Amino acid sequence: MAKKGQIFHHYSFETKKKAVTMRLEGMTKKEVASALQISDIGRLKVWMRKYRELGEEGLVDRRRRIVYSDPDTERDEKEQLFAGVDNK
């Protein structure tokens, strides 16, 4: 659970991929974190697990919201989402 005032760090796909490669080459988590300036060593463990399970696709960040380029598409999807909701 996040703590009040906690600052989250976002790492690029390239950084994650490089970290995994360095670990596979035999570097320790501490060495990799120091070299790539990763503040949370536990992140490396998570990235390694996702890489083993899903390959490079597992390193892609999927938490960000979807950005629509077509306003009609966005409106249609919102209408479908709220079609079953009774607005009172």
C-alpha positions as CSV (number, residue, x, y, z in Angstrom):
1,M,0.0,0.0,0.0
2,A,1.3,3.4,-0.8
3,K,2.2,5.8,1.9
4,K,1.1,9.4,2.1
5,G,3.6,11.6,0.3
6,Q,5.3,8.6,-1.4
7,I,6.9,9.4,-4.7
8,F,6.5,6.8,-7.4
9,H,9.3,6.3,-10.0
10,H,8.5,5.3,-13.5
11,Y,11.1,3.4,-15.5
12,S,11.1,3.2,-19.3
13,F,10.9,-0.1,-21.2
14,E,14.5,0.3,-22.2
15,T,15.7,0.6,-18.6
16,K,13.7,-2.5,-17.6
17,K,15.1,-4.5,-20.5
18,K,18.6,-3.4,-19.7
19,A,18.2,-4.3,-16.1
20,V,17.0,-7.8,-17.0
21,T,19.8,-8.2,-19.4
22,M,22.4,-7.2,-16.8
23,R,20.9,-9.7,-14.3
24,L,21.0,-12.5,-16.8
25,E,24.6,-11.7,-17.5
26,G,25.3,-12.3,-13.8
27,M,25.3,-8.9,-12.1
28,T,23.8,-8.7,-8.6
29,K,20.5,-6.8,-8.0
30,K,22.5,-4.3,-6.0
31,E,25.0,-3.7,-8.8
32,V,22.2,-3.3,-11.4
33,A,20.2,-0.9,-9.2
34,S,23.3,1.2,-8.6
35,A,24.3,1.3,-12.3
36,L,20.8,2.2,-13.5
37,Q,19.9,4.4,-10.5
38,I,16.9,2.2,-9.6
39,S,15.8,3.2,-6.1
40,D,13.8,0.0,-5.3
41,I,15.8,-3.2,-5.6
42,G,12.6,-5.2,-5.2
43,R,11.5,-3.9,-8.6
44,L,14.2,-5.9,-10.3
45,K,12.8,-9.1,-8.8
46,V,9.3,-8.2,-10.2
47,W,10.7,-7.4,-13.6
48,M,12.7,-10.7,-13.7
49,R,9.5,-12.7,-12.9
50,K,7.5,-10.9,-15.5
51,Y,10.3,-11.4,-18.1
52,R,10.4,-15.1,-17.3
53,E,6.7,-15.5,-17.6
54,L,5.8,-13.2,-20.5
55,G,9.1,-12.3,-22.2
56,E,9.7,-8.6,-23.2
57,E,5.9,-8.1,-23.3
58,G,5.9,-8.5,-19.6
59,L,8.0,-5.4,-19.1
60,V,5.5,-3.1,-20.8
61,D,3.7,-0.8,-18.4
62,R,0.0,-1.3,-18.8
63,R,-1.2,0.9,-15.9
64,R,-1.6,4.1,-17.8
65,R,-5.0,5.1,-19.1
66,I,-5.8,4.8,-22.7
67,V,-5.6,7.9,-24.9
68,Y,-8.1,8.1,-27.7
69,S,-7.3,9.9,-30.9
70,D,-10.9,9.7,-32.2
71,P,-13.5,11.4,-30.1
72,D,-16.3,9.3,-31.7
73,T,-14.7,6.1,-30.6
74,E,-14.3,7.4,-27.0
75,R,-18.0,8.5,-26.9
76,D,-19.2,5.2,-28.3
77,E,-17.2,3.2,-25.7
78,K,-18.5,5.4,-22.8
79,E,-22.1,4.9,-24.0
80,Q,-21.6,1.2,-24.0
81,L,-20.0,1.3,-20.6
82,F,-22.9,3.3,-19.0
83,A,-25.7,1.7,-21.0
84,G,-26.7,-0.6,-18.1
85,V,-26.3,2.1,-15.4
86,D,-29.5,3.7,-14.2
87,N,-28.9,7.4,-13.8
88,K,-31.1,8.8,-11.0
